[in-house]
Amino acid sequence: MYGFYGGSIVDNIFREGTKLIRITAIRTVLLVVAFASFCAVAADNTDMNTPDAAVDDANSSGVAVIQEDSFGPGFCGCDFSGDGLINFDDFARFVPQLGMEDCWITNDWCDKYDLNHNGFVDYLDIAIIAGCWVSEDTTAPTPDPMQWDRSLDEGGFNGLPREIWIGPNETFDWGATMRADPNSDDDTGLEFYFHCTNLSGFDSGWISFPDGPPYKYTVMIGSKGWLSQWRVRARDRSINKDTNVTGWSTPVIAE
């Protein structure tokens, strides 16, 4: 009796397990089919950084406004994780926002989750994510080669490399300062390498600027008149940062 009863339990568990596997398989197939449909909808527009010129605000004033330069954050307009790759990490961040309404400029289009700026976080936004699915950022920052920042600072100096007195010892407390000008933004972040071409030991290595521009590098050299020569390049901080690197700027002597 015990053996028979035990066998019935095993049979029931097996049948229930088989049913669960079938249900899971069906749900997986449906999800794949649905996701493929979203891909088909967005296949003609994998570059999500060129939105329409304007959109009617159906949820607020009814006034047509110029949209932002991109649908959403980062690479392809939906890189919520900021790693330069569109995958399940981004989708997992997006899903909890589904159903948000009254998205508008004042709330940054529901914190950028309203990717197509239609006022809602809905299946149309999923289609945009699907259109970028497993795409990677393979583009270096611009300009390429990198340039020097030639705008004037508060002291009236541009960003070309120059010697400065850092103090307090006027003889040996001289250094070099300079600024890079990427003229572009990258939501994965930017890193810069300031290279001294004629003297060793003064390179910056790859450095980032969490607070954004100015992208300024200053280093102590020693006495005045060393005539150090500098160049700079940049890269993004995506998963492809080792290849998304600009060329070197024109070398300039700090005088």
N, C-alpha and C positions, 0 to 999 in steps of 0.2 A: 504494500500500500504506500509506504513511504517513497519507495523508488518511483512508483507510478505518479504520485503527486509531484515529486521533484521534477520528473520528466515533463509534466504539464507546465510547470513554471518555466522551464527552459524553452519549451515550445512557444509559450506566450511571449517570453522575452525576445525570442528570435523573430516571431511574427511582427511584434511591435517595432523591433529594431529595423527590420526590413522595410516596414511602412515608413518609418522616420527617414530612412535613407532615400526612399523613393520621393517623399515630399521634399526633402532637401535638394535632391537632384532636379526636381521640377522647378523649384524656386530659383535654383542657380541658372537653369536654362532660361527662365523668364527674365532674370536680371541681365543675363548676357544679351538676350534679344533686345531688351529695352535699351541697354547701353549702346548696342550697335546702332539702334535707331537714332539715338542722340548723336552718335558720331556721324551718321549720314546727314543729319540736319545741319551740322556745323562743318562738314568736310570742305565746303567751298570757302571757308574763311578761317584758316588756321592762324593767321596773323590777327590777333585780337587787339592790336594797338592802333587801329584805324576806324574809330566809331563813326556813326552818322554825324552830320554837322549840328543837328539840333534835335530836341525831343519835346513833345508836348507834356507839360506837367499835369497829369490827370488827377493828381492827388492834392495839389496845392493851388497855385494861382492860375493855372491854365495858360501861362505864358511860355512860349517856346524859348528855350535857353540853349546856349552853346554847351556841348558836353565837354568833359575833361579830355585830356589827350589819350587816355587809355581806359579800357573798361574797368579794370580792377588792378590789384597789386601785382607787381613783379613781372617776370617773364611770361609772355603769352596772355597777360591780363588776368591770370587766375593762379598765380604762384603764391598761395597763402602762407606756405612754409618758408618762402624766400630762399630756397636752395637751388633754383634754376632747373628744376625738374617737376613736371606735372604728373602726380601719381596719387596713390591712396592717402598719403599724408595730407595733401591739399583737400581731397574729397572729404576726409574725416573732419577737417576743420570747417568745411562748408555745410555739411549735412545739418548740424544743429541750428543753422540759421534759416533753413527752409521755412517758408510761410511768413517771413517778415514783410510788413507792408509800410506804406507811406515813406518809401525810400526817396531821398531828395538831397540836394546839395547841402542843405543845413545839417544833415546827419551823415554826410559823406557817402551817400547812396548805401545806407545801412551798413556803414563801416566797410564799404567796397564789396559787399557780398551780392549786391544787385549789379551784376556784371554788365547787363545790357541797358541799364538805366531806364527801365520801364516802370519803376515804382514798386516792384515786388521782387522777392527772392523766390524763384519758382523753377519749373522744369526748363524754361528757356535758358536760364543760367547754367543748369546742368548740361545743356547742349553745348554751351560755350566751353565748359570744362572738358567735355568729351572730345570736342574738336581739337583740343590741345593735348589730349591724353598721351602720356609717356614722351612728350616733346621735351627737348633739352635746350638750355641756353648755350649756344655755341658761338656767340658773337662777343668780340672784345669791346670794351668801352670806346667811346668816340671823344675827340678825334683820334685817328690812328694814322700816323704816329701821334703820341701825346704832345701837348703844347704847354708853354709857360703861360701863367696868368699875368697879363700885361696891364691889368687895371691898377689904378693908383690906390694905395692904402692911405690911412689917416696921416701918414708922414709925407705923402707925396711921392712915394717910391712904387714902382711897378714890381711884379713878381719875379723878374729875372734875377738869377743868382747875383748876390752882391756881398761884399765884406761889411761886417758891422762890428762895432765895439760893444762887447757884452759887459765888461767891467767886473770889479772895480780897478784892476791893474791895467793901466792903459797900454802897457808894453806887450803883455802876453795874453790878454783876455779878448782876443779877436776871433771872430767866427764867420760863418757864411750862412745866409738865409735865402730862401727861395719859395715860390708857390707854383703849384701845378694847376692847370685849368682844363678839366676834362670836358667842359661844355656839354655834359650829359649826366643823367641820373641813372642809377641802377639799384633796384630794390633789393638785390642780394648784397649790396654794399660795394664799396670801392676800396682798393688798396693801391699804394704807390711805392715805387722804389726810386729813391734819389741816389744816383751813382756818381761818385767823384772819379773822373777818368784818369787823373794824373797824380793823385796822392792816395795812399792806402790807409785804411782804418777809419774813414769818415763816411762810408756809405750808410744809408738809413736801414737797409734791409726792407722787406715788405712791411709797411705800416698802414694802419687804418685810422680813420677819423670818425669816431662814433657820432660826434656832434655835427658832422658835415663840414662844408667849406668855412673858412679858407683852408686849402690843403697845403699847409705851410710846414717846411722843415728847416730847423736851425740847428747848427752843430758848432761846438767849440773847436777851433783849429790851433790857435796859439798866437803867434805874433802877426802883425799886419804885413800885407804884401806877398802872401804865399801864392796868389793867383791860382787858386783851385778852380778846376773846370768841372762843370756839372751837366748831367742830362737826367731825364726822368721818364718813366713809363708807368702804366697802370694796368690793373686787371680787376675783374669783378670777383665776387666771393661765392660764386656758384660751384656746383660739383665739378665743373670744367674749368676752374680758375687757373689751372696750370697751363691751359691752352688758350684761354680767353685773355690774351695779353697783348697790349698795344706795342708798336715799335717805339724806339727811343726818340725823345725829342732832340732838337738841334742842341749840341753842346754849347754852353756859354761859360765864359770865364768870369768868376766873381771878382770884381774890382772895387 
